[in-house]
Amino acid sequence: MKPTTRPQNPNFSSGPCAKRPGWNVDALSGALLGRSHRSKPGKAKLGEVLERSRKILGIPDDYRIGIVPASDTGAMEMAMWSLLGPRGVDLLAFESFGAGWVSDATKQLKLDDARIIEADYGNLPDLAQVDFARDVVFTWNGTTSGVRVPDGAWIAADRRGLTICDATSAVFAMDLDWPKLDVVTWSWQKVLGGEAQHGMLVLSPRAVERLTSHTPRWPMPKLFRLTKDGKLNEGVFRGETINTPSMLAVEDAIDALRWAEEIGGLKALIARSEANLAALADWTQSSDWAGFLAHDDRVRSCTSICLKIVDPWFQGLAPEPQAAAVKRIATLLDLEGAAHDIASYRDAPPGLRIWGGATVETSDIEALTPWIDWGYSQVKGTRANAA
């Protein structure tokens, strides 16, 4: 039977993600529009994003935080182009974005000593293979695979290389081990439910030392330049952005950060996200057709929650019909206003991906699951009858 109750907010996209509960456009009424981002109040707004982020996440006082161009992608590219080269690098890939960093390091930067440590979707690579005498590039959470590293215990405290972490779908939902991380990047449109184009870049003192002592052998685009005449451009880490930011998006980020503080900070954000994962775990336990892409519950993501279809009927289909069936489920739920944008990422195995970050209400996850069951039954019944 078609369910009668829909999620209050049917937005389950993995980016841009759902706005915080209760959000409406009035939250942007304080935006500094028509003013320069270099003005005193403009710098104050940008500085507020930096300081609220530091406070909520518990970023060490001696780490720099900057707002940089081009979302998480821009922040990661800036870090890789600026810092890689002096040492060999281990590149971890267990989903499409990690694979993208591998491609950039090997095909664009053409690093001479790059080791690729990879795993199929749904699994983590063997973390014991990582050599911390080398630089290490990894995603904390696989946005397209639903797999996360369990913690920071596998990272050597006495490492000689730098750890460069893409944390865009982990930060504000998972407990990052900051002393083990030298570079951390994210974007506002993931766990904060913010708008696109703006990236965040966090540098440890070790990363700053590398920046000021190492000159890359390749030309550096202006948007990537964090140093001048061998010295760190400190302005970037005081809200003096390299390019012009959207003050409307800045206001939206401030609103999300204030909401995070009001509900109890990082601990509350993590609890909300874990509750969403738990709700889907309870549902899969009673499902005869759905399971997690990440089979090990110790490394299942609580944000980009990826589901696979374990029904033998579905497994018996060829890849193209599988993909078509999943697309049809997502389309049905979209048309019903029950869920938007829940098909798996294009590079991932056919399945469903449901964002469970802190801006999503657990009650909406619980209201969603009967709709997923209904959508699957409709698609299976239609294809079975056609066959």
Secondary structure, 3 states (H helix, E strand, C coil): CCCCCCCCCCECCCCCCCCCCCCCHHHHCCCCCCCCCCCHHHHHHHHHHHHHHHHHHCCCCCCEEEEEECHHHHHHHHHHHHHCCCCCEEEEECCHHHHHHHHHHHHHCCCCCEEEEECCCCCCCCHHHCCCCCEEEEECEECCCCEECCCCCCCCCCCCCCEEEECCCCCCCCCCCHHHCCEEEEECCCCCCCCCCEEEEEECHHHHHHHHHCCCCCCCCHHHCCEECCEECHHHHHCCCCCCCCHHHHHHHHHHHHHHHHCCHHHHHHHHHHHHHHHHHHHHHHCCCEEECCCCHHHECCCEEEEEECCHHHHCCCHHHHHHHHHHHHHHHHHCCCCECCECCCCCCCCEEEECCCCCCHHHHHHHHHHHHHHHHHHHHHHHHHC
